Amino acid sequence: MQQIFDILINSFIHDKIGIADHFLSDELARKLKINLGTLYQNQLMQYAGTGNHATVTHDKLYRSDQIYWLDKSHNDPNENLFFELMDEFVLYLNSTCYTGITGYEFHYALYDTGSFYKKHVDQFQNDDGRQYSMIMYLNADWQSADGGELCIHQHGETQNISPTQGKSVFFKSSELEHEVLLTNKPRLSITGWLKK
């Protein structure tokens, strides 16, 4: 995994947007996708809001995805493998870049057909705990016509990143405005933040 970690970190250093294919193995991505589908079928996912617990609001005209928070207490074997991977990455990030990350939080995200998330920054105005944003995609055989790209705004330009299976995207939570473009089929990911 060190080679993939290096690709993610070095591309981040190059232009503030880290991208690495195969951050999640196909097998792990497939199993996590099954988990997400089961949660959705059992109606355990909730429409996401914006803001943190002190200021949260729900506006489907701004954000229309559904989420479910991952938690080690669930003791799900596939999610435990994901947590082991994240622990390994945080250890490597801290040892190579001295970032001082001490924790993280992640949730499943489902953008159903016709969903989107308008332009925003991930770090809260009243809480700077979120240092780095990470998204890992669970979409096999994604085509450009399926939409749902992550659109990152930087230096007056945009960069669209396709949500293909296993890919990870990594950037500073306080710096880059970004949005999820309209989806033409269900779009699945694990999204979260590395925290101090």
Phi and psi in degrees as a GROMACS rama.xvg file:
@    title "Ramachandran Plot"
@    xaxis  label "Phi"
@    yaxis  label "Psi"
@TYPE xy
-57.0132  -37.4661  GLN-2
-63.1489  -41.7056  GLN-3
-69.0247  -40.0979  ILE-4
-58.6936  -42.8534  PHE-5
-63.2041  -40.4666  ASP-6
-60.8075  -44.7363  ILE-7
-63.5163  -46.534  LEU-8
-69.7426  -44.5888  ILE-9
-66.7431  -36.6744  ASN-10
-69.5366  -32.4107  SER-11
-64.1943  -45.7411  PHE-12
-61.1064  -35.884  ILE-13
-66.0075  -47.2728  HIS-14
-145.582  24.3671  ASP-15
72.5602  5.24754  LYS-16
-129.147  104.065  ILE-17
-83.3447  132.311  GLY-18
-137.14  128.92  ILE-19
-140.638  122.814  ALA-20
-73.5206  153.837  ASP-21
63.2436  24.386  HIS-22
-61.712  -42.8898  PHE-23
-95.8616  133.726  LEU-24
-65.4095  156.76  SER-25
-58.4899  -38.3767  ASP-26
-66.3441  -45.771  GLU-27
-67.0451  -41.919  LEU-28
-59.9922  -41.5834  ALA-29
-63.4815  -42.745  ARG-30
-69.1667  -39.569  LYS-31
-66.6166  -35.392  LEU-32
-63.2531  -40.3113  LYS-33
-62.5408  -43.8708  ILE-34
-56.1844  -48.2488  ASN-35
-60.7576  -43.834  LEU-36
-61.2647  -39.1673  GLY-37
-65.2776  -42.6567  THR-38
-60.8558  -41.5644  LEU-39
-65.7851  -45.1969  TYR-40
-62.4993  -33.5538  GLN-41
-87.489  8.78995  ASN-42
56.7799  40.1694  GLN-43
-98.702  -6.07751  LEU-44
-88.419  149.62  MET-45
-123.952  147.577  GLN-46
-63.6386  134.14  TYR-47
-78.776  152.224  ALA-48
-110.357  -173.579  GLY-49
-122.598  150.164  THR-50
90.0764  171.665  GLY-51
-98.7456  -170.771  ASN-52
-56.8901  -26.2868  HIS-53
-79.5396  -24.7166  ALA-54
-134.566  16.6826  THR-55
-62.4515  137.36  VAL-56
-134.499  153.824  THR-57
-118.712  120.289  HIS-58
-145.081  102.351  ASP-59
-70.8137  -8.87541  LYS-60
-82.1316  -10.9964  LEU-61
-109.344  -38.1251  TYR-62
-149.4  127.264  ARG-63
-129.679  22.8906  SER-64
-87.0477  163.166  ASP-65
-114.767  144.684  GLN-66
-133.798  164.031  ILE-67
-150.352  123.14  TYR-68
-75.0475  134.459  TRP-69
-79.439  147.391  LEU-70
-151.91  132.204  ASP-71
-60.7076  -25.019  LYS-72
-67.49  -17.3554  SER-73
-69.1556  -24.0969  HIS-74
52.5746  39.3721  ASN-75
-79.9448  128.951  ASP-76
-60.8774  -37.2996  PRO-77
-73.9722  -39.6783  ASN-78
-67.2666  -32.8571  GLU-79
-63.0453  -38.0362  ASN-80
-63.5425  -38.638  LEU-81
-63.31  -44.987  PHE-82
-62.3338  -38.1998  PHE-83
-61.5541  -41.3744  GLU-84
-62.6469  -43.3317  LEU-85
-67.9201  -38.1964  MET-86
-60.7771  -41.0965  ASP-87
-64.7019  -42.8011  GLU-88
-66.6873  -44.0219  PHE-89
-61.6104  -42.1883  VAL-90
-59.8578  -43.8531  LEU-91
-68.195  -42.499  TYR-92
-61.041  -45.3543  LEU-93
-65.4745  -37.9606  ASN-94
-76.4353  -27.0529  SER-95
-98.3353  -29.1092  THR-96
-121.097  -0.286306  CYS-97
53.65  46.7095  TYR-98
-82.6763  -20.4837  THR-99
70.7107  26.563  GLY-100
-70.1578  133.85  ILE-101
-119.394  -7.62586  THR-102
-167.875  -177.938  GLY-103
-159.967  166.422  TYR-104
-144.007  139.302  GLU-105
-140.556  149.036  PHE-106
-137.774  154.127  HIS-107
-69.4625  147.284  TYR-108
-133.989  129.065  ALA-109
-119.255  117.892  LEU-110
-102.123  104.228  TYR-111
-70.6915  167.619  ASP-112
-52.088  129.039  THR-113
89.1671  4.82793  GLY-114
-91.1474  166.12  SER-115
-166.888  172.921  PHE-116
-146.038  114.026  TYR-117
-69.2936  169.729  LYS-118
-56.2735  134.156  LYS-119
-161.257  170.474  HIS-120
-116.67  143.805  VAL-121
-79.2111  -30.2233  ASP-122
-75.8213  132.489  GLN-123
-69.4984  149.554  PHE-124
-68.387  -29.1011  GLN-125
-105.235  13.0155  ASN-126
-162.054  115.867  ASP-127
-98.9734  22.5277  ASP-128
-63.7757  -37.0592  GLY-129
-71.7388  116.233  ARG-130
-100.788  -45.6454  GLN-131
-130.866  137.675  TYR-132
-96.8002  141.591  SER-133
-136.826  136.449  MET-134
-128.456  134.194  ILE-135
-126.39  127.484  MET-136
-97.2298  149.506  TYR-137
-123.93  31.5221  LEU-138
-111.551  103.642  ASN-139
-77.6919  144.971  ALA-140
58.3669  36.7952  ASP-141
-72.714  134.124  TRP-142
-113.72  157.401  GLN-143
-60.2067  -32.5674  SER-144
-68.3223  -13.2232  ALA-145
-76.7518  -12.3163  ASP-146
69.4616  -150.167  GLY-147
68.3908  19.0234  GLY-148
-66.2608  149.691  GLU-149
-80.9052  119.184  LEU-150
-106.455  114.358  CYS-151
-104.844  131.952  ILE-152
-101.565  126.621  HIS-153
-157.106  129.6  GLN-154
56.8111  37.4945  HIS-155
74.8369  7.87777  GLY-156
-123.799  166.073  GLU-157
-121.917  149.774  THR-158
-128.782  122.619  GLN-159
-99.0068  129.201  ASN-160
-118.846  122.306  ILE-161
-74.1009  142.406  SER-162
-88.0125  59.7089  PRO-163
-85.1095  150.314  THR-164
-53.9076  132.591  GLN-165
86.6904  -16.9633  GLY-166
-69.3482  141.331  LYS-167
-119.536  141.98  SER-168
-121.948  139.658  VAL-169
-141.911  126.769  PHE-170
-158.414  165.149  PHE-171
-68.5171  130.596  LYS-172
-67.7724  -24.7429  SER-173
-90.6615  -8.93983  SER-174
-107.366  -45.5868  GLU-175
-103.776  122.282  LEU-176
-73.0377  141.851  GLU-177
-154.019  164.595  HIS-178
-150.308  161.506  GLU-179
-105.855  119.751  VAL-180
-73.6137  161.411  LEU-181
-52.0356  131.742  LEU-182
-94.4686  139.342  THR-183
-104.053  -0.686589  ASN-184
-156.554  162.759  LYS-185
-57.0499  135.056  PRO-186
-121.944  125.19  ARG-187
-118.326  141.615  LEU-188
-157.475  168.405  SER-189
-113.004  125.812  ILE-190
-124.999  142.44  THR-191
-173.161  -168.163  GLY-192
-141.734  138.523  TRP-193
-89.3876  135.1  LEU-194
-128.558  154.394  LYS-195
